[in-house]
Amino acid sequence: MGCLRDVDSFIVLSEQDIGIGHGQAATLTLANGAARFVVEGKFEGDGAGVGRPGFASEIDADGKALQQIRPKLIPVLEGKGPLVLSVGSTSRELPVAGLAKPLSGFKSVCFGQR
């Protein structure tokens, strides 16, 4: 996940082969307890930009749009974990250990907060 503030873009990528065709629509859900962040995108042969299949979503996100994303996403990232990443019917658990420091930078850059 990341944002490019100079071009008003919020990007979500996941390296994960979910067995659907290139360019097909897909939904990514990131959950942590009751908190959920859902984003629509598509499955790409080079979805994560590393030569492997995965999910890709790029959202036009000016400051107002980022402030709408924030209350949905931050509770997921700040939860006790584990994070559950689902793309289509494929899911995997992700640990939250070590996330606090990068999350602080992410929140500062994308949402202007610490």
Backbone as a printed PyTorch tensor [residue, N CA C, xyz], in Angstrom:
tensor([[[  0.8300,  -1.1620,   0.0000],
         [  0.0000,   0.0000,   0.0000],
         [  0.8740,   1.2250,   0.0000]],

        [[  0.4000,   2.2380,  -0.6570],
         [  1.1310,   3.4840,  -0.6520],
         [  0.3320,   4.5800,  -1.2900]],

        [[  0.8070,   5.7900,  -1.1180],
         [  0.1480,   6.9150,  -1.7570],
         [  1.2100,   7.7990,  -2.3850]],

        [[  0.8340,   8.3910,  -3.4720],
         [  1.6750,   9.3460,  -4.1710],
         [  0.9420,  10.6780,  -4.0920]],

        [[  1.2690,  11.4720,  -3.0890],
         [  0.5340,  12.7050,  -2.8260],
         [  0.6640,  13.7110,  -3.9620]],

        [[  1.8150,  13.7160,  -4.6640],
         [  2.0200,  14.6960,  -5.7260],
         [  1.1570,  14.4130,  -6.9570]],

        [[  0.6580,  13.1850,  -7.0950],
         [ -0.2080,  12.8580,  -8.2330],
         [ -1.5730,  12.3250,  -7.7760]],

        [[ -1.9010,  12.5320,  -6.4970],
         [ -3.2060,  12.1500,  -5.9440],
         [ -3.5620,  10.7000,  -6.2470]],

        [[ -2.7000,   9.7890,  -5.8120],
         [ -2.9100,   8.3820,  -6.0960],
         [ -2.7100,   7.5420,  -4.8330]],

        [[ -3.5970,   6.5660,  -4.6280],
         [ -3.4750,   5.5960,  -3.5460],
         [ -3.4060,   4.2260,  -4.2030]],

        [[ -2.3720,   3.4540,  -3.8840],
         [ -2.1040,   2.1960,  -4.5720],
         [ -2.1490,   1.0340,  -3.5910]],

        [[ -2.7890,  -0.0510,  -4.0120],
         [ -2.8080,  -1.2870,  -3.2310],
         [ -2.3440,  -2.4040,  -4.1510]],

        [[ -1.2910,  -3.1150,  -3.7390],
         [ -0.7370,  -4.2320,  -4.5120],
         [ -0.6190,  -5.4480,  -3.6080]],

        [[ -0.8330,  -6.6260,  -4.1780],
         [ -0.6470,  -7.8650,  -3.4340],
         [ -0.1140,  -8.9270,  -4.3710]],

        [[  1.0250,  -9.4840,  -4.0240],
         [  1.6170, -10.5620,  -4.8100],
         [  0.9600, -11.8640,  -4.3710]],

        [[  0.0700, -12.3610,  -5.2060],
         [ -0.7010, -13.5410,  -4.8190],
         [ -1.4150, -14.0760,  -6.0570]],

        [[ -1.1430, -15.3080,  -6.4180],
         [ -1.8170, -15.9280,  -7.5590],
         [ -3.1400, -16.5050,  -7.0840]],

        [[ -4.2370, -15.9590,  -7.6010],
         [ -5.5530, -16.4260,  -7.1690],
         [ -6.2620, -17.2230,  -8.2510]],

        [[ -5.5450, -17.5220,  -9.3150],
         [ -6.0730, -18.4190, -10.3270],
         [ -7.1280, -17.8360, -11.2500]],

        [[ -7.1450, -16.5080, -11.4070],
         [ -8.0650, -15.9260, -12.3830],
         [ -7.2480, -15.2670, -13.4770]],

        [[ -7.8940, -14.9600, -14.5830],
         [ -7.1920, -14.4350, -15.7410],
         [ -6.7250, -13.0020, -15.5940]],

        [[ -5.6840, -12.6900, -16.3530],
         [ -5.1070, -11.3550, -16.4160],
         [ -6.1830, -10.3220, -16.7570]],

        [[ -6.2310,  -9.2570, -15.9820],
         [ -7.1670,  -8.1650, -16.2410],
         [ -8.5510,  -8.3440, -15.6530]],

        [[ -8.8250,  -9.4990, -15.0490],
         [-10.1460,  -9.7230, -14.4680],
         [-10.3020,  -8.9420, -13.1660]],

        [[-11.5180,  -8.4550, -12.9330],
         [-11.8260,  -7.7180, -11.7110],
         [-11.6570,  -8.6220, -10.4940]],

        [[-11.2000,  -8.0280,  -9.3940],
         [-11.0150,  -8.7620,  -8.1410],
         [-11.2340,  -7.8040,  -6.9790]],

        [[-11.5440,  -8.3660,  -5.8360],
         [-11.7320,  -7.5890,  -4.6180],
         [-10.6930,  -8.0370,  -3.5920]],

        [[-10.0160,  -7.0690,  -2.9850],
         [ -9.0710,  -7.3390,  -1.9130],
         [ -9.6980,  -6.8650,  -0.6050]],

        [[ -9.6640,  -7.7290,   0.3990],
         [-10.1360,  -7.3770,   1.7300],
         [ -8.9900,  -7.5750,   2.7070]],

        [[ -8.7390,  -6.5660,   3.5110],
         [ -7.7650,  -6.6430,   4.5780],
         [ -8.5560,  -6.5060,   5.8720]],

        [[ -8.4820,  -7.5380,   6.7300],
         [ -9.2880,  -7.5630,   7.9510],
         [ -8.4060,  -7.7810,   9.1700]],

        [[ -8.8670,  -7.2320,  10.2830],
         [ -8.1850,  -7.4040,  11.5600],
         [ -9.2880,  -7.3400,  12.6150]],

        [[ -9.6760,  -8.4910,  13.1300],
         [-10.8310,  -8.5310,  14.0280],
         [-12.0690,  -8.0940,  13.2600]],

        [[-12.8320,  -7.1530,  13.8220],
         [-14.0490,  -6.6650,  13.1740],
         [-13.7610,  -5.5780,  12.1340]],

        [[-12.5520,  -5.0240,  12.1190],
         [-12.2040,  -3.9530,  11.1830],
         [-11.9140,  -4.5360,   9.8040]],

        [[-12.4230,  -3.8600,   8.7670],
         [-12.2430,  -4.3250,   7.3970],
         [-11.9840,  -3.1530,   6.4570]],

        [[-11.0530,  -3.3810,   5.5120],
         [-10.7980,  -2.4380,   4.4340],
         [-10.9510,  -3.2210,   3.1420]],

        [[-11.8230,  -2.7550,   2.2570],
         [-12.1250,  -3.4540,   1.0060],
         [-11.8180,  -2.5180,  -0.1550]],

        [[-11.1340,  -3.0550,  -1.1650],
         [-10.8080,  -2.2630,  -2.3420],
         [-10.9920,  -3.1180,  -3.5930]],

        [[-11.5330,  -2.4950,  -4.6140],
         [-11.7220,  -3.1600,  -5.9070],
         [-10.5070,  -2.8950,  -6.7830]],

        [[-10.1460,  -3.8940,  -7.5830],
         [ -9.0190,  -3.7470,  -8.4920],
         [ -9.0840,  -4.8210,  -9.5500]],

        [[ -7.9280,  -5.2520, -10.0090],
         [ -7.8920,  -6.3180, -11.0010],
         [ -6.6720,  -7.1810, -10.7920]],

        [[ -6.7600,  -8.3710, -11.3260],
         [ -5.6690,  -9.3340, -11.2470],
         [ -4.7810,  -9.1210, -12.4650]],

        [[ -3.4910,  -8.9900, -12.2090],
         [ -2.5300,  -8.7270, -13.2830],
         [ -1.4170,  -9.7610, -13.2590]],

        [[ -0.8540, -10.0540, -14.4190],
         [  0.2760, -10.9700, -14.5000],
         [  1.4940, -10.4450, -13.7680]],

        [[  1.6020,  -9.1410, -13.6610],
         [  2.6950,  -8.4870, -12.9330],
         [  2.0860,  -7.5280, -11.9090]],

        [[  1.1180,  -8.0290, -11.1600],
         [  0.3290,  -7.1990, -10.2620],
         [  1.1090,  -6.4590,  -9.2040]],

        [[  2.1460,  -7.0730,  -8.6730],
         [  2.9160,  -6.4220,  -7.6230],
         [  4.1610,  -5.7290,  -8.1760]],

        [[  4.3060,  -5.7230,  -9.4960],
         [  5.4450,  -5.0540, -10.1070],
         [  6.7610,  -5.7890,  -9.9480]],

        [[  6.7010,  -7.0800,  -9.6230],
         [  7.9280,  -7.8660,  -9.4310],
         [  7.9460,  -9.0970, -10.3390]],

        [[  7.1630,  -9.0540, -11.4080],
         [  7.1590, -10.1600, -12.3510],
         [  6.3250, -11.3500, -11.9270]],

        [[  5.4900, -11.1890, -10.9160],
         [  4.6370, -12.2770, -10.4380],
         [  3.1850, -11.8310, -10.4530]],

        [[  2.2650, -12.7920, -10.5850],
         [  0.8530, -12.4310, -10.6100],
         [  0.3880, -11.8350,  -9.2900]],

        [[ -0.5900, -10.9510,  -9.3850],
         [ -1.1360, -10.3890,  -8.1640],
         [ -2.2240,  -9.3700,  -8.4030]],

        [[ -2.7150,  -8.8410,  -7.3190],
         [ -3.7900,  -7.8600,  -7.3100],
         [ -3.1920,  -6.4580,  -7.4370]],

        [[ -3.8800,  -5.6040,  -8.1910],
         [ -3.4530,  -4.2120,  -8.3230],
         [ -4.6740,  -3.3020,  -8.3360]],

        [[ -4.5760,  -2.2220,  -7.5780],
         [ -5.6300,  -1.2060,  -7.5550],
         [ -4.9730,   0.1510,  -7.4180]],

        [[ -5.3650,   1.0770,  -8.2640],
         [ -4.8870,   2.4540,  -8.1500],
         [ -6.1020,   3.3580,  -8.1010]],

        [[ -6.1980,   4.1170,  -7.0320],
         [ -7.3630,   4.9580,  -6.7780],
         [ -6.9570,   6.4160,  -6.9010]],

        [[ -7.7310,   7.2010,  -7.6520],
         [ -7.5220,   8.6440,  -7.6460],
         [ -7.8730,   9.1320,  -6.2560]],

        [[ -6.9120,   9.7230,  -5.5640],
         [ -7.1360,  10.0660,  -4.1630],
         [ -6.5100,  11.4050,  -3.8170]],

        [[ -7.3020,  12.4490,  -3.9420],
         [ -6.8480,  13.7460,  -3.4550],
         [ -6.9600,  13.7470,  -1.9330]],

        [[ -6.6690,  14.8570,  -1.3020],
         [ -6.7010,  14.9320,   0.1560],
         [ -8.0420,  14.5240,   0.7480]],

        [[ -9.1300,  14.9170,   0.1100],
         [-10.4670,  14.5750,   0.6100],
         [-10.7080,  13.0670,   0.5240]],

        [[-10.3270,  12.4610,  -0.5860],
         [-10.5060,  11.0100,  -0.7530],
         [ -9.6480,  10.2400,   0.2450]],

        [[ -8.4230,  10.7090,   0.5010],
         [ -7.5640,  10.0380,   1.4790],
         [ -8.1820,  10.0920,   2.8740]],

        [[ -8.8390,  11.1890,   3.1930],
         [ -9.4820,  11.2980,   4.5080],
         [-10.6920,  10.3710,   4.6220]],

        [[-11.2520,   9.9440,   3.4870],
         [-12.3320,   8.9500,   3.4990],
         [-11.7730,   7.5340,   3.6140]],

        [[-10.5950,   7.3040,   3.0860],
         [ -9.9340,   6.0030,   3.1810],
         [ -9.4360,   5.7640,   4.6000]],

        [[ -8.8790,   6.7940,   5.2200],
         [ -8.2410,   6.6890,   6.5280],
         [ -9.0690,   5.9790,   7.5960]],

        [[-10.3330,   6.3600,   7.8600],
         [-11.0680,   5.7050,   8.9560],
         [-11.4130,   4.2390,   8.6740]],

        [[-11.3360,   3.8180,   7.4360],
         [-11.5900,   2.4190,   7.0900],
         [-10.3100,   1.5840,   7.2020]],

        [[ -9.1820,   2.1740,   6.8350],
         [ -7.9260,   1.4410,   6.7610],
         [ -7.1370,   1.4200,   8.0700]],

        [[ -7.0130,   2.5370,   8.7280],
         [ -6.1380,   2.6230,   9.9030],
         [ -6.5560,   1.6680,  11.0270]],

        [[ -7.8430,   1.5070,  11.3480],
         [ -8.1980,   0.5320,  12.3900],
         [ -7.7510,  -0.8980,  12.0470]],

        [[ -7.7330,  -1.2350,  10.7740],
         [ -7.2690,  -2.5550,  10.3520],
         [ -5.7760,  -2.6820,  10.6310]],

        [[ -5.0240,  -1.6620,  10.2640],
         [ -3.5720,  -1.7120,  10.4120],
         [ -3.1130,  -1.5700,  11.8600]],

        [[ -3.9280,  -0.9500,  12.7010],
         [ -3.5490,  -0.7430,  14.0980],
         [ -4.0560,  -1.8400,  15.0370]],

        [[ -4.8400,  -2.7880,  14.5340],
         [ -5.3700,  -3.8540,  15.3730],
         [ -4.2910,  -4.7960,  15.8680]],

        [[ -4.6560,  -5.6420,  16.8200],
         [ -3.7050,  -6.5660,  17.4460],
         [ -3.2720,  -7.6890,  16.5150]],

        [[ -4.0640,  -7.9690,  15.4970],
         [ -3.6780,  -8.9700,  14.5170],
         [ -4.1380, -10.3670,  14.8740]],

        [[ -3.9010, -11.2740,  13.9640],
         [ -3.1910, -11.0760,  12.7130],
         [ -4.0720, -10.3810,  11.6810]],

        [[ -3.4260,  -9.8170,  10.6820],
         [ -4.1530,  -9.2780,   9.5380],
         [ -4.5290, -10.4570,   8.6480]],

        [[ -5.7140, -10.4130,   8.0740],
         [ -6.1210, -11.4420,   7.1190],
         [ -6.3170, -10.7480,   5.7730]],

        [[ -5.4940, -11.1420,   4.8140],
         [ -5.5380, -10.6060,   3.4590],
         [ -6.2800, -11.5930,   2.5850]],

        [[ -7.3680, -11.1420,   1.9720],
         [ -8.1480, -12.0030,   1.0780],
         [ -8.2650, -11.3350,  -0.2800]],

        [[ -7.9910, -12.0990,  -1.3090],
         [ -8.2200, -11.6690,  -2.6890],
         [ -9.0450, -12.7650,  -3.3150]],

        [[-10.2700, -12.4090,  -3.7270],
         [-11.1830, -13.4420,  -4.2050],
         [-11.4340, -14.4280,  -3.0790]],

        [[-11.3000, -15.7120,  -3.3560],
         [-11.5440, -16.7380,  -2.3320],
         [-10.2460, -17.2140,  -1.6660]],

        [[ -9.1210, -16.5710,  -1.9790],
         [ -7.8340, -16.9400,  -1.4130],
         [ -7.4930, -16.0060,  -0.2500]],

        [[ -7.1340, -16.5800,   0.8990],
         [ -6.7910, -15.7750,   2.0790],
         [ -5.4630, -16.2280,   2.6680]],

        [[ -4.8040, -15.3010,   3.3630],
         [ -3.6110, -15.6460,   4.1280],
         [ -3.4920, -14.6780,   5.2960]],

        [[ -2.8840, -15.1690,   6.3730],
         [ -2.6810, -14.3490,   7.5620],
         [ -1.3250, -13.6660,   7.4700]],

        [[ -1.2980, -12.4150,   7.9330],
         [ -0.0690, -11.6350,   7.9540],
         [  0.1810, -11.1690,   9.3820]],

        [[  1.3870, -11.3090,   9.8930],
         [  1.6610, -10.8580,  11.2570],
         [  1.6920,  -9.3370,  11.3310]],

        [[  1.4150,  -8.8040,  12.4970],
         [  1.4830,  -7.3540,  12.7040],
         [  2.7750,  -6.9420,  13.4150]],

        [[  3.5730,  -7.9180,  13.8390],
         [  4.8370,  -7.6190,  14.5170],
         [  5.7230,  -6.7760,  13.6060]],

        [[  6.2640,  -5.7060,  14.1460],
         [  7.1570,  -4.8410,  13.3880],
         [  6.4570,  -3.8270,  12.5170]],

        [[  5.1500,  -3.7340,  12.5890],
         [  4.3860,  -2.8350,  11.7310],
         [  4.3190,  -1.4070,  12.2710]],

        [[  4.5170,  -1.1950,  13.5670],
         [  4.3010,   0.1200,  14.1930],
         [  5.1410,   1.2320,  13.5660]],

        [[  6.4260,   1.0190,  13.3820],
         [  7.2810,   2.0810,  12.8450],
         [  6.9460,   2.4160,  11.3890]],

        [[  6.8330,   1.4230,  10.4830],
         [  6.4520,   1.7670,   9.1140],
         [  5.0450,   2.3740,   9.0420]],

        [[  4.1460,   1.9250,   9.9230],
         [  2.7880,   2.4670,   9.9360],
         [  2.7950,   3.9450,  10.2990]],

        [[  3.6590,   4.3390,  11.2080],
         [  3.7650,   5.7420,  11.5850],
         [  4.1540,   6.5950,  10.3760]],

        [[  5.1350,   6.1410,   9.6120],
         [  5.5430,   6.8620,   8.4100],
         [  4.4500,   6.8810,   7.3540]],

        [[  3.7680,   5.7560,   7.1740],
         [  2.6760,   5.6440,   6.2160],
         [  1.5610,   6.6410,   6.5480]],

        [[  1.1780,   6.6890,   7.8210],
         [  0.1050,   7.6040,   8.2420],
         [  0.5220,   9.0530,   8.0350]],

        [[  1.7690,   9.3520,   8.3250],
         [  2.2600,  10.7200,   8.1550],
         [  2.2290,  11.1490,   6.6860]],

        [[  2.7390,  10.3020,   5.8230],
         [  2.8000,  10.6360,   4.3940],
         [  1.4130,  10.6620,   3.7620]],

        [[  0.6260,   9.6210,   4.0000],
         [ -0.6500,   9.4920,   3.3050],
         [ -1.7860,  10.3190,   3.9260]],

        [[ -1.7550,  10.4530,   5.2370],
         [ -2.9030,  11.0810,   5.9080],
         [ -2.5190,  12.2900,   6.7350]],

        [[ -1.2430,  12.6680,   6.7080],
         [ -0.7980,  13.8530,   7.4150],
         [ -0.9470,  13.7620,   8.9260]],

        [[ -0.7300,  12.5710,   9.4930],
         [ -0.8480,  12.3880,  10.9410],
         [  0.2260,  11.4490,  11.4360]],

        [[  0.4230,  11.4140,  12.7280],
         [  1.3750,  10.4740,  13.3330],
         [  0.6540,   9.5990,  14.3080]]])
